Each structure stands twice: as structure tokens, then as C-alpha cells.
């Protein structure tokens, strides 16, 4: 049997490449992107680069001021705190819904996703960590059974990816993060919504403190 390899469209490949550069820190917040250089680096047309940048603007990774080229989005500490407040509300609610609604199969998938997050953290690759975290959240929101909630979470995806990369880039934070997640998943599997929600709130507070480099961050 012949297996056909599915290749992502050129625009999607460009989006992934630029996003990875932003997440890894190779493209710094506030840095302006030069279309000509991106075309040469990615070996794609100017139209493809522009389409990719528009998608990344919609995701929150880039800003494109009128009559100017795209720049990597910057988040002030005030904006970051506001995003973490919304994240806390959405994710703690998702944790509660997962406990109430998720099937045993969902629970098994969440445990498997947590194992992948830990493997990514052990590898020390921030981009790999973020990809594994995205898979974890897909399972969490799927088990929560609320598509509206999941769609709201997706709106924050780009900005949260930047904040997660800032947090996980700190020495010691990846190890602490996975330990916190495992504690939450244990309570989820035990169907203890109150304890899981409290622990997840603490996890978000620790991530926020590290991303904002506050002295209360737990290493």
C-alpha cells in the first residue's frame, strides 16, 4: 500500500516558521519584519509572506500598523496581567467542567498528554513544550465539552504562547511547571473539582509571576 505524504500548504508552512521564530525568541518583541528578507529566508512569494503575517496578526503574534511593516507584538506588564486574569477564569472553569463531564477515555488522554508535556520539558526545547501544551489543552477543552469556552480560549492563543515562552525560558520553571500540572491531573482523575481548580489557579499564578519576573515566582 502506497502512503501519500500530506504536505502543508506553503502559506501554512510560512506561518509555522515565523511563529516558531517568535516563540523561540529569535524574533524579539518589537522587532520589525522585513518582507524581502522573509521571502528569501522562507523561499516564498511576497504575497505568501503577507498572508502569513496577516494570520499571525489575527493570532496576536504580530501587529501591522497602517502603512508600515509587521512587527513582533509586545505585551506590557499590565496587558500580561490582564491576559493571565482571563486565562485563570477560562482554564479553572475548564478544569471544573472536565471533572464533571469528561469520560474515562478523556481522562486517559489527559494523562497521556501530560506525559508528552513532561517529555518536552525534559528535552528543554521551548517550542516543543508549547506544542505539547497545546495538545494538552485540546484534550482539556474537549473533555470539558464546551465549544464556546474553547473558542474563547483560542482567541488568547497567540498572546498566551508568548507569555508561556517567557515563563518556560526561565531556569527551573519547566520542572516546576510539570510538577504542578501533574498534581492537578491527579486531582482531576480523582474527580476532585475543588482541589483541581485551586491547584490550577496556583499554577497560573506561578507562571504569571515567572513571566513577569516577580520575586514571588516559584523556581
ROLUMFI-303880 format. One record per residue: residue in three letters; z, x, y of N, C-alpha, C in turn. Coordinates in pm, whole numbers, plus 32768, in hexadecimal, padded with zeros to 4 digits. Layout:
AlaZXYZXYZXY...
//
This chain:
Unk800080547F8880008000800080008058807CUnk7FA5803D80D77F9A808C81517FF9805481BBUnk804B80AC81F480A88082825C806C80A282E4Unk8061803C8338802A804F83BD809A806D841FUnk808C80DB846580F2810284C680DC80B48548Unk814580758576813D802985F3816180858667Unk8104809686C3811980ED87368133809787B1Unk819C80B887FA81BD806B8871814E807988D9Unk8135800E892680D18017899180F0808B89EFUnk808880BC8A31809981308A88810081158AF4Unk80FD809E8B2F815D807F8B9981EB80848B64Unk8200804C8AEB8286804D8AAF82B580DC8A96Unk825981328A6B827D81BE8A5482A582028AD7Unk825C81E18B42827C821B8BC5830481EB8BF5Unk8320816A8BE183A181338C088411817B8BBEUnk8402818B8B3C846981CC8AEB847E825D8B15Unk841182A28B35841B83308B5B846483418BE0Unk844182EF8C42848182F98CC5851382CD8CBBUnk852C82618C7285B582308C60860C829C8C20Unk85D782DF8BBB862383488B76864583BA8BD5Unk85E983DC8C2F860384478C90867384208CF0Unk8676839F8D1586DF836F8D708766836E8D29Unk876883398CAF87E4832E8C63881E83B78C45Unk87C884178C2787F7849D8C04882784EB8C7EUnk880284BB8CF5882885028D6F87BF85638D9FUnk875085718D5586E485C98D8186A985998E05Unk86A785158E17868284DA8E98870384A58ED6Unk872B84DF8F4487AD84C28F7F87A784478FDAUnk881984008FEA881D838F904787EE83B990D2Unk87978369910D87618387919086E483DC918FUnk86C28415911B864C846B911385CC8418911CUnk856F8447916C84F08400917B848F842C910EUnk844783CB90D683E583E8906E835B83F490AEUnk831284589085828B846F90B98225843F9052Unk81D683DD9078817783A19019811D840A8FDAUnk80E88463902B808A84C78FF880CB851C8F8BUnk814885428FA2818F85958F3F81AB85458EBFUnk81CF84C58ECE81E884728E598169845D8E08Unk80F9844A8E4C807984388E06805984B38DB2Unk806F85288DED805285A48DA580B485BA8D33Unk813385A18D4E819A85B78CE8818A855B8C70Unk816984DB8C8B815F84778C2180D184658BEDUnk807084A28C327FE384978C0D7FB684048C0BUnk7FD383BF8C777FAD83328C857F71831C8D0FUnk7F3682A78D227EF782878DA27F5F82638E0CUnk7F3382638E8A7F8D823E8EF87FB881AD8EEAUnk7F5D81558EBE7F8180C88EAC7FEF80B88E43Unk7FE681078DD9804D81018D7080D4812C8DA7Unk80D581978DF5815281C78E31818C815C8E8DUnk8137811D8EDE816880B78F3B81A1803F8EF0Unk815D80168E8581907FA58E3482167FCA8DF4Unk822080448DC2829C80728D84830E80748DEAUnk82F080A48E62835680AC8ECA838480218EF5Unk83277FC28EFA834D7F398F1E83AB7EFD8EB6Unk83907F1B8E3583E97EE98DCD84737F298DD9Unk84767FAC8DF484F67FF28E0185417FC58E7EUnk84F77F9A8EE485397F608F59857C7EDC8F32Unk85377E8B8EE385707E0C8EB685EB7E228E5FUnk85EF7E908E1586617EAF8DBE86D47EEE8E0BUnk86BB7F158E8887267F508ED9872A7FE88ED9Unk86C980298E9886C980BB8E93868B80F98F10Unk862D80B38F4E85E780E68FC385F080849037Unk85DC80B890AE85C6806391238542808F9160Unk84F4802D91928472804B91CC846E800D9258Unk8496805A92BE8495802793478405800C9374Unk83F17FAF93D183697F92940383278010943CUnk82AC80269413825A809494478292811E9424Unk82E9812393C0831F81A29394831881AB92FCUnk8325822492C883218237923983A4821091F8Unk83A581FE9174842081D9912C84868249912EUnk85048223913385718283912985D4825290C0Unk861C82AE90848681828A902186F282409069Unk871981CF9031877F817B9070880481C5907AUnk884981AF90E988CE81E590FC893381739102Unk89A4818A90C78A0F812590CC8A86815D9118Unk8AB28113917D8B2C813B91C18BA3811B9167Unk8C16815691848C8D813891368CAF80A3913EUnk8C99806791B28CB67FD891C38C5C7F849169Unk8BD97FA791658B7C7F60910E8BA07F73907BUnk8BC67FEF90598BEA800D8FCE8C637FBB8FA3Unk8CC77FB38FF88D3E7F638FD78D1A7ED18FC4Unk8CC17E9E901A8C977E12900E8C4F7DFB8F8AUnk8BFC7E5A8F628BB47E4D8EE38C157E4F8E6EUnk8C797EA78E738CDB7EAB8E088D2C7E298E02Unk8D467DEA8E758D8D7D6B8E758D3B7CFF8E2EUnk8CB87CFC8E498C607C9B8E068C557CBD8D72Unk8C4C7D3E8D528C457D688CC68CC17D398C7AUnk8D357D4B8CB88DB17D228C768DB17C8D8C57Unk8D877C3C8CB98D847BAB8CA38D257B858C32Unk8CAD7BBD8C348C477B9B8BD08C6F7BCA8B44Unk8C987C478B3A8CAF7C818AB68D307C508A76Unk8D977C3B8AC48E127C068A898DFA7B778A56Unk8DAA7B2C8A9E8D867AA58A718D337AAE89F1Unk8CD57B0E89EE8C827B1F89768CD67B4388FDUnk8D3B7B9989128D947BC088A48DDC7B45886DUnk8E0E7AF088C78E547A77889B8DF77A19884EUnk8D7E7A0988818D1E79B1883D8CF779EA87B5Unk8CEA7A6E87AE8CC77AAC872D8D347A8E86C7Unk8DB17A9E86EE8E207A8486928E1A79F38661Unk8DFA799786BA8DFB790986998D8178DE8649Unk8D0E791B86638C9078E6862E8C48793F85C9Unk8C6079BE85CC8C117A1A857A8C287A0484E5Unk8BBC7A14849A8BC47A0B84098BF67A9183D0Unk8C167A9183508C3F7B0E830F8BCD7B758314Unk8B517B4483118ADE7B9E83198AD87BDF83A3Unk8AF27B91840B8AF87BCB84928B647C36849AUnk8BD77C19845F8C467C7984618C207CFB841AUnk8BD97CEF83AA8BAC7D6683628B487DB583B6Unk8AEF7D6E83FC8A8E7DB084538AD47DF884C6Unk8B3F7DBC84FB8B877DFA85698BCA7E7B853AUnk8C027E7884C28C3F7EF2848A8BD67F5F8478Unk8B627F3984458AF57F9984328AC67FD184B9Unk8ABC7F7A851D8A927FA785A28AF8800785DEUnk8B787FEE85C28BE2804885F38BD680D185B1Unk8BB580D485318BA0815484EC8B3081A3852EUnk8AC7815D85578A5581A085978A7B81D48621Unk8ACE818886678AFF81B886E98B50823886D7Unk8BA6823A86718BF882B186598BA083298634Unk8B3B831385E38AE1838085BE8A9A83B88639Unk8A71835E86938A2F838A870E8A8F83D88766Unk8B0C83AA876E8B6F83F187BD8B8A847B8784Unk8B91848487018BA8850586C18B35856686D8Unk8ABC852E86E78A47858287018A4785B9878FUnk8A91857787E88A9D85A888718A25858F88C9Unk89CB8536889E8953851688EB896984938935Unk8971849989BC898F84218A0A892583B689F8Unk88A683DC89F6883B837989E388498331895DUnk886B837E88F588808344887088F982E88870Unk8963831088B989D982BB88C489B682358903Unk89678239896F894481BE89B688EE8163895FUnk8893819E8913883E814F88BA8893810B884EUnk88F381568816894B811D87B089A380B087ECUnk89D180C688698A22806088AC89D27FE088C1Unk89537FEF88E588FE7F7888F888F37F278878Unk88E57F6D880588DE7F28878489627EE18767Unk89D17F2487898A557EE887768A607E6687C5Unk8A357E6A88438A3F7DF1889789E27D828868Unk89707DA6883189167D4087FB895C7CF3878BUnk89A47D3B873789ED7CF986CA8A5F7CA58703Unk8AA87CDD87638B197C96879F8AED7C1187DCUnk8A847C15882B8A577B9B886D8A147B3A880CUnk89D47B7087A689997B1A87408A067ACB86F9Unk8A727B1186D48AE17ACF86918B2B7A6F86EBUnk8B287A8A876F8B6A7A3087CF8B2279AB87D9Unk8A9F79AC87BB8A53792F87B58A4178E9883AUnk8A33793788A68A1D78FB892A89AE7949896FUnk89337911896A88BF795689A188C779648A39Unk890379028A7C8910790A8B0D896879818B33Unk89D679928AEB8A307A038B0289E77A868AEBUnk89997A8D8A7F894F7B068A5F88E97B258ACCUnk88A47AC08AFD88417AD48B6688817B088BE6Unk88F77AD68C06893E7B078C7C89637B9A8C6AUnk898B7BBE8BF289AE7C4A8BD689337CA48BE5Unk88BF7C728BBC88447CC28BC788237CE28C58Unk88477C8B8CB4882B7CA38D4188747D1F8D75Unk88E27D428D3589307DB68D5E89097E348D11Unk88A97E278CB6888C7E948C5788727F1A8C9CUnk88177F1A8D0087F27F978D4088677FDA8D85Unk88B07F8D8DD489207FC78E1D89907FF38DBFUnk89A67FA58D568A0E7FCE8CF789E7804C8CACUnk8966805B8C90893980D48C4A895781508C9DUnk894281468D1F896381B88D7689F881D68D75Unk8A49816C8D7E8AD981808D808B0C81B58CFBUnk8AD381818C8D8AFD81B28C098ADA82468BFAUnk8A63826C8C2B8A3C82F98C1F8A9A83528C70Unk8AC683238CE58B25836F8D368BAB837D8CEDUnk8BD8830F8CB08C5883128C6A8C52836A8BEEUnk8BE983578B9D8BE0839E8B1E8BC084328B2EUnk8B9184588BA68B7484E68BBF8BF385378BD5Unk8C6584F48BE98CE3853A8BFE8D1B856D8B79Unk8D4885E88B7A8D7F86248B018DF785D28AD0Unk8DF485B08A518E6185668A158E4E84D08A16Unk8DFA849C8A718DEB840B8A7A8DA483CF8A00Unk8D3A840D89CA8CFA83D289548D5B83BC88E0Unk8DB1842088C68E11841388598E7483A28875Unk8EA8839D88F08F06833389138EC482AB890CUnk8E4782A589388DFF8226893A8DEF81EB88AFUnk8DC6823E884E8DAF820987C88E3381DF8788Unk8E9F822687A68F2181FD87708F4A817487A7Unk8F30815E88268F4F80DC88638EFA806D8826Unk8E7A808A88128E21802587D88E4D8002874BUnk8E73806786FD8E9F804C86728F1C7FF48671Unk8F78800B86CF8FF07FB786D58FCA7F2586F0Unk8F6B7F1287498F3F7E8A876A8EFC7E4986F2Unk8EA27E9386B18E5A7E5B863E8EBB7E3685CFUnk8F227E8785BC8F887E6685588FC77DDE8574Unk8FEA7DC685F390257D4586188FC17CD4860EUnk8F427CF2862B8EDB7C8C861B8ECE7C62858AUnk8ECC7CC585308EC07CA984A18F387C598470Unk8FAC7C7384AD90257C28848A90297B9E84CBUnk8FC37B82851D8FB87B018564902D7AEB85C4Unk90547B59860690C07B53866990807B5D86F3Unk905B7AEB872C90117AE787AA90637B1E881EUnk90E47AFC882291387B28889291437BC18895Unk91647BFC882491747C8E881E90F07CD58838Unk90837CA188008FFF7CDE88128FD67CDC88A5Unk8FEF7C6B88E78FCB7C5D8974901B7CBC89CCUnk909D7CC789B190F37D2289FE90C57DB389EDUnk90AA7DDA8971907F7E6389568FF77E808995Unk8F9E7E1C89938F197E3289CE8F247E418A66Unk8F7F7DF68AA28F957E038B328FC67E918B53Unk90207EC48B0190517F4D8B158FDF7FB28B06Unk8F887F9A8AA48F157FF18A8D8EBC7FF78B0AUnk8EA37F858B468E4E7F808BBD8E947FC48C33Unk8F167FB08C408F607FF08CAC8F5B80898C9FUnk8F6780BA8C248F61814A8C0E8ED581818C2DUnk8E6E81368C058DE581608C228DCD81648CB9Unk8DFF80FD8CFF8DEE80F78D908E35816C8DD3Unk8EAF81868DA88EFC81F38DE48EB682798DD2Unk8E7B828E8D5D8E36830C8D438DB683158D94Unk8D6882A98D978CEA82A98DE38D0282C18E77Unk8D71828C8EAA8D92829A8F378DEB83138F51Unk8E08835D8EE58E5883D88EED8EE083BF8F2DUnk8F1E83508F048FA283338F36900B83798EE0Unk907D839B8F1690E183E98ECC9120839D8E58Unk910C83178E51914982CB8DE490F482CD8D66Unk908183108D6B902883128CF6906E83528C7FUnk905783178C0B9091834D8B90902B83A98B4EUnk904F84228B378FF384838AF6900984838A61
//
